[in-house]
């Protein structure tokens, strides 16, 4: 004959172990989420091309980009 109390106890222990594993996995997932968000906030800064001051004449220079150059005639 099957002992019903032993079967119920095994079922309850298995449920408790499942809950513990679920909580552990959820905390690990939350930790990974926080790490990814921290990496997003520490992204490198790139120079903007609009603020770039050219060092010399090139084929694709336009008048607007050359506004910061020194005018030799006015010096």
N, C-alpha and C positions, 0 to 999 in steps of 0.2 A: 504494500500500500504506500502511496506517495504522501510524504509529509507536506501538508499545505503551508504550514508556517515557514518551513525552510525555503520553499519555492517563493513565497511572498518576500522573505527577507533578501533572497538573491536578487529579485526584481528591484527592490528598493535600493539595494547597494549599487546595482547597475545604473539606475536612474541618477543617483547621487554622483557617481563617477562621471556620467555624461554631463551633468550640470557643471561640475568642476572643470571638465575639459572645455566646455563651451565658454565659461567665464575666462579661463586662461587664454583661449584663442582670441576672444574679443579684446582682451587687454593687449595682446601682441599686435593685433591689427590696428588698434588705436595708437599704439606706440609707433608703428610704421607710418601711419597717417601724419602724426606730429612731425616725424623726421622729414617726410617729403615736403610738408609745408615750410619747415625751417630751411630746407634747401632752396625752395622757391624764393624765399625772402632774401637769401644771400647770393642772388644772381650777380654776375659781373656787369660792370657798367661799360657800355660801348660808346665810342665817340659818335656824335651825330654828324652826318655828312653836311647838314646845312651850316654848321658852325666851323667847318673846315676852312682854314686860310691857306691858300696855295703857296708853295715855296717858290715857284717859278712858272714861266709860261709853258703851257702844254697845248696840245691840239684841241682839246675840248673845253678850254677856258671860256667863260662868258664874262661880259662886262660887269655884271652884278657880283661875281665872285672875286673880281680883281679890285674891289673898292678899297681894300685895306693895304694895297701895295703903296710903296713910296713913289710919289711923282717927282722925278728928277728935276723937272723944269721949275717946280715951286720951291726947291730946297736951296 
